[in-house]
Amino acid sequence: MDISKFENKQRIFWFEFASLVFCLVFSVINHFIFEWTGESLLFAPFVPTNESVWEHSKLLFIPFLFFSIIEYFFLKDNKNFIFAKSLPLVVAIPLMITFFYTYSGILGFHVVVLDIMLSLTIVLLMNLVSYKILTCKKTYSSKILFALAIITFVLIILFTFIQPKIALFLDTTTGTYGIN
């Protein structure tokens, strides 16, 4: 193996490891920011504002997006950077929703420990997929995925303030929708 390729792969590994740690730490912190800021609407688009499944998708999406923006300045020369960051952003939320409703539908209730393990697993997979794509020799087209990631981000912000009256957006602790 060429030393420069090895060093580049190692460099990407450490960026993705840092991303993983950042995402895990900030997922936990972000869960409480809305409450800690006195329910500031400034933070509402980026952190959960209630206990709905949808609002908790921000715990996966926002830290990964934020760290990806930071990484861009260091890894932007990687031909697959946009694809490697867009794919996890597009897939994470549907994956979380699918697994959450599947396991809780089978059990008839949800278990907080399983919810946390599900989130941690998805964050790990997001960073692993990103690493694999960043170190792949093949070049991937990213235009559609990038557009879908942007649309997902817009929906996260929009649905923070305008929530459809379906179970995905229901705060199960209060029986309400949206910001209380």
N, C-alpha and C positions, 0 to 999 in steps of 0.2 A: 504494500500500500504506500502511496505517495505521502510523504511527511506532511505536506501542506494540506492534503485532503484529510488526514488524520487530525491535524490541529484544528481545521475548520469544523470537523464533526465534533470534536471535543468542545470547542467554543460554543457550538449550537447546543450541545448537551447541557452545558452549564447555564446558558440562557434559559433553556426550557426547564431546568431544575429550579432556577430562581423564579421563573413564572409559576411553577407548581406551588412553591412555598408561598409566594405572594398571593396567589389565588386562594389557597387554603386559609391563610391568615386573614385576608381581607373579606373572604366570604363570611367568616365568623364575625368580624368587626362590623361589616355592612348590615348584618342582621339587626343591630341595635342602634345604628346611626340615626334613623328617623326619630326614635324615641329620645335619644340623647340630645338631639338638636331642638327639642320642643316641637316636633312634627313640622319642621321647616319645609316648606314647599320647594325651596331651592335644592334640597337633597332628594326629594320625592322621586324624580325620574330615575335615580341611580341606585336606590336602596329599597328594600321591601317596606311598604307602607301599611301592610296588614298581613294576616296569616294565610292568605290564599296561595294556592299552588302557583298561579301566574306570577304573583309578586316575588315568590321565592326563586323564580327563574333568574331574577336579577343577580342572585348570589353566584350563579355560574357565569353569566354573560358579562356583567360589568367589570369584575376584576380581570378576566381574561382579555377583554377588549382594551382596558386601560394599560395592562402590561404589554400587550401587543403593540400599542402605539409607542411605548418606550422602546421596545425591541426594534421597531422599524428603523430607528436611527443607527442601530448597530448592525442589523442584518438585512437592510434594504437591498443590498446587492444580490441576495439569494433569489434566484429566478422563480422560486416557488413560495416566496414569503406571503404574498396576498392569499394564495390558495391555502397555504398551511394554516393561516390564521382564520380565514373565512369559513372553512369547512367545520371546524369545531364550534364556531359561533352559530352556524346554521343548524347543526345537528343536535347540539346539547339540550336545548329546550324541548324539542319533540321527544328526545330520548328520555329525559327526566319525566315528562308528563306521561309518556307511555308506561314506563316502569312503575311510577307512583300509582297510577290508576289500575294497573294490572295487579300489583301485589295487594293494594288496599281493597280492590274489588274481590280478590280471592279470599282475603281474610275477613272482609266486611268492616274493617277499620284500618286506620294507619298507626304505625308505631314510630315514634320520634327517632329512636335509635336507627331504625331501618331508613328513615328519611335522611338522616345525617350520613349514614354509610353510602346511600345512593348518591348523594351530592358529592361526597369525597371521591367515590369511584368515577363519577362522570368528570370531575375536575382532573383526576389523574389521566383518564382516557383522552381528554381534550389536549393535554400537554404531550402525551405519548404520540398521538396522531400528528400533532404539529411537528414534533421532533422527527418522526419517520418521513414526513413529506419534505421537511427542510433538508434532510440528508439524502433524499432520493435523487438518483441521476436523471430520471425522467422529468420533463417539464410539463406542468399542468396549466391549462387555461383557467383563469380565475375570474373572468368578467361576470359570469352569471352568479357564482357563489358570492362574490363581493357585493353585487347588487342585492342578493338575498340577505346578506349580513346587515346591510344598511337598512333594508326594509324591516328586518327583525328589530333592530335598534329603534327605529321610528315607532314600531308597534309597542315596544316596551314603554316608551315615553307616552304615547297616545293612551294606551290602556291603563296607565297610572292614573290618569284624570278622567277618562271615559271608559267605564268598564261594562261590558255586556253582562246581562243578568243570567249567567250560566255558572255551573258548578266550578269551573276552572278559576273564576274570579271571586268566588265566595270566600269570605273570611269565616272560617268554621268556628272561630272562638266567639265572634260577635253576631254571626248570622247576617252580616251586612256586606255591601260591595263598596269598593273604592276607599278613599281616604275618609276616615271617620271624624 
